[in-house]
Structures are given as structure tokens and as C-alpha cells.
């Protein structure tokens, strides 16, 4: 396992969470009014972005788990 790639994937996941989770999380109790087509389009775009980025992060995790540790540059 490559710990650096694992760390990078975790940081990407945290960044995705900070940017978009609040936009795609269902609201408690549901909506009180019907959204307009424009609002639905924005929400669908946010959900699509979240889904695609999450897929890329999961792929990165698989690569990190399957990879050998990267060679560290010599210290000194």
C-alpha cells in the first residue's frame, strides 16, 4: 500500500465533503415548495459533480491500496 496516495485520496475526500456534501444532503422534512426547473438543474449538477468526484477518489483509493509504497527521497 502506498501511504502517500492514501493520504492524498483522504485529503481529496475531505475537500469534496467540505465543498459539496451540504448541497447534496437531503433536508429534514423535505421541501415545502416545488423547486423550479432552474433549481432542479443546479441541484442535479451538484449531485453529478459529487458523484463523479467521489468515483475518482474511490479509484485513487484502489490504486493506493494496490500500489507499493513510493520511494522516499533520501534525507540529508
N, C-alpha and C positions, 0 to 999 in steps of 0.2 A: 504494500500500500504506500502511496506517495502522500506523506503528511502535508506537504505544501499545497498540492492540488486539492486535498480535502479541506484545508483551511480556506483556500480561495473559493471553493464551492459554498462553504458555510457563509463566508462574507457576502457572496452574491445572494444567497438566500435571505440573509438579514436585510440587505439593501432592498430586495424585492418586497419583503414584508413591510419595511418602513414606507415604501412608495405606494404600494397598491392594495395591501390587504384590507385596509379600511374602506376602499372603494368597492371591493367585491364581496365583502361580508354582508349577509342578509341582515336587514334591520329587524329588530324585535317587533312583533305585532304587525308587520307588513306595511305597505303603503296605504295612506288614507285617500290619495287621489291617483287617478290613472296617469302614468307618465306620458309625455308627448313622444312622438317618433324621434325627435332630436335627442331627448334624454335617453331613450332606449338605445339609440345608436352610440352615444358616448359610453353608456354602461356596457354595451356589448364589446366595444373597442377595448375598454379597460379589462374586461374579462378575458378577451382574446390575448392581449398583451401579457397578462398574468399567467395564463395557461402556457403560452409559448416559452416565456422566460423560465417558468418552473420546469418544463420539459428539458430545456437546455441545462439547467442546474442539475437535474437528476442524471442526465447523460454525463456531466462532469464528475458527479459522484461515482458513477460506474467506472469511469476512466481512472479516477483517483484510487479506487479500491483495487482495480486490476493492474495498476502500474507499479513498477518497482520504485523505491524511493529515488528521488532525483539526486544526482551527485552534488554534494555541497562544495562550494569553492573553498580552497584551502585558506584557513585563517592565519593571520600573522602579519 
